[in-house]
Amino acid sequence: MTSEKTEEEASMASSNLLSRLVIGLARLCGMISALLIILVLAVVSYAVIQRYVLQTPLLWGDEFIGYVLVSIIMFGTAEALRKNDHISIDLLTSRAKPHHQRFVRIWGDTAVFLFAAMLGWSTWTTIVFAYGFGEYSMGYIEIPTWIPQVPMLLGTVLLALVALTRIFGNLATRSSE
């Protein structure tokens, strides 16, 4: 009996440690996303000054901002899910009984996990192809196309981990009731 309790405590401690790690990574990526928003503001301001004050348009600005916007979105999704800041339809869940609400939350987080897994796999295969093919971007910023795709992969992996953390948290709540 003592060894069973020790194993259960060790399992919960490792699960709690993993959950805290995922939450910490989501917060970090959320902060990176916020900093990237400030970077976009700075680049747009610089581009406006270049174009309208100095009469020399910034040629690479739009392309750079496009790459950064993908990073902003992908780094912010996991933090938005963690904080429940995402868009959700609560018409049914607000009227459901508490045990049904828990089921709907698990179902929704499972859908997020599956979406993130599919998007992550698709992004991974795209990165592998672009890297193997040696594909470069067309435009003023000529870089290998796999480089701006990496934040998308990192964001989907983190989104999937946050969804799993939420699923396991909801399942653990059930077992402790």
C-alpha positions in Angstrom: 0.0 0.0 0.0 2.8 2.4 0.8 4.6 1.7 -2.5 1.4 2.3 -4.4 0.9 5.7 -2.7 4.5 6.6 -3.3 4.2 5.7 -7.0 1.0 7.7 -7.3 2.6 10.7 -5.6 5.6 10.5 -7.9 3.3 10.3 -10.9 1.3 13.3 -9.8 4.5 15.2 -9.0 6.0 14.5 -12.5 2.7 15.4 -14.1 2.6 18.6 -12.1 6.2 19.4 -13.1 5.3 18.7 -16.8 2.2 20.9 -16.5 4.2 23.7 -14.9 6.8 23.4 -17.7 4.2 23.6 -20.4 2.5 26.5 -18.7 5.8 28.3 -18.4 6.6 27.7 -22.1 3.2 29.0 -23.1 3.7 32.2 -21.0 7.2 32.7 -22.4 5.8 32.3 -26.0 3.0 34.7 -25.1 5.6 37.3 -24.0 7.6 36.7 -27.2 4.4 37.2 -29.2 3.8 40.5 -27.4 7.4 41.7 -28.0 7.0 40.8 -31.7 3.9 43.0 -31.8 6.1 45.9 -30.6 8.6 44.9 -33.3 5.9 45.1 -36.0 4.9 48.5 -34.7 8.5 49.7 -34.9 9.0 48.3 -38.4 5.7 49.8 -39.7 6.6 53.2 -38.1 10.0 53.0 -39.7 8.5 52.1 -43.1 6.0 55.1 -42.9 8.8 57.5 -42.1 10.9 56.1 -44.9 8.1 56.4 -47.4 6.4 59.6 -46.5 9.3 61.7 -44.9 12.4 60.4 -46.7 10.6 59.5 -49.9 12.4 56.1 -50.1 10.0 53.2 -49.5 11.1 50.3 -47.4 11.3 47.4 -49.8 11.6 44.5 -47.3 9.1 45.7 -44.7 5.9 44.0 -45.8 7.6 40.6 -46.3 9.3 40.8 -42.9 6.1 41.8 -41.2 4.3 38.8 -42.9 6.9 36.4 -41.4 6.6 38.0 -38.0 2.8 38.0 -38.0 2.9 34.2 -38.4 5.2 34.0 -35.4 2.9 36.3 -33.4 -0.1 34.2 -34.1 1.5 30.8 -33.5 3.4 31.9 -30.3 0.2 33.4 -29.0 -2.2 30.6 -29.5 -1.0 28.3 -26.7 -1.1 31.2 -24.2 -4.6 32.2 -25.4 -5.8 28.6 -24.9 -4.2 28.4 -21.5 -5.9 31.6 -20.4 -9.2 30.8 -22.0 -8.9 33.9 -24.2 -9.7 32.0 -27.4 -13.0 32.3 -29.2 -15.5 29.7 -28.0 -19.1 29.0 -28.4 -20.7 28.8 -24.9 -24.3 28.6 -25.9 -24.6 24.9 -25.0 -21.9 24.7 -22.3 -23.3 27.5 -20.3 -26.7 25.6 -20.1 -25.1 22.2 -19.5 -24.9 20.5 -16.1 -21.4 20.6 -14.5 -20.5 17.1 -15.4 -21.5 17.7 -19.0 -19.5 21.0 -19.0 -16.4 19.0 -18.1 -17.1 16.6 -21.0 -17.5 19.4 -23.4 -14.2 21.0 -22.2 -12.5 17.7 -22.7 -14.0 17.3 -26.2 -13.1 20.8 -27.2 -9.5 20.4 -25.9 -9.3 17.1 -27.8 -10.4 18.9 -31.0 -7.7 21.5 -30.4 -5.1 18.8 -29.8 -6.1 16.9 -33.0 -6.1 20.2 -35.1 -2.7 21.1 -33.7 -1.3 17.6 -34.4 -2.5 17.7 -38.0 -1.2 21.3 -38.5 2.1 20.4 -36.9 2.5 17.3 -39.0 1.7 19.3 -42.2 4.1 22.0 -41.1 6.8 19.5 -40.4 6.5 17.8 -43.8 6.6 21.3 -45.4 9.8 22.2 -43.5 11.5 18.9 -44.4 10.6 19.3 -48.0 11.7 23.0 -48.1 15.0 22.1 -46.4 15.7 19.1 -48.6 14.8 20.9 -51.8 16.8 24.0 -50.8 13.9 26.3 -51.4 14.4 30.1 -50.9 11.8 32.8 -50.5 11.0 35.0 -53.4 11.2 38.7 -52.6 13.6 41.1 -51.0 14.4 38.9 -48.1 16.0 35.8 -49.6 16.2 33.2 -46.9 15.5 29.5 -46.9 11.7 29.1 -46.6 11.9 26.6 -43.8 13.3 29.3 -41.4 10.1 31.4 -41.2 8.1 28.1 -40.9 9.8 27.0 -37.7 7.7 29.3 -35.4 4.6 27.7 -36.9 5.9 24.2 -35.9 6.9 25.4 -32.4 3.5 27.0 -31.9 1.5 24.0 -33.0 3.6 21.7 -30.7 3.1 24.0 -27.8 -0.6 24.4 -28.6 -0.9 20.6 -28.6 0.9 20.3 -25.2 -1.3 22.9 -23.6 -4.4 21.1 -24.9 -3.1 17.8 -23.5 -2.4 19.5 -20.2 -5.9 20.8 -20.1 -7.3 17.3 -21.0 -5.3 15.6 -18.3 -6.3 18.3 -15.8 -9.9 17.8 -16.5 -9.5 14.0 -16.3 -7.6 14.3 -13.0 -10.5 16.5 -11.6 -12.9 13.6 -12.4 -10.7 11.0 -10.6 -10.3 13.2 -7.5 -14.1 13.8 -7.2 
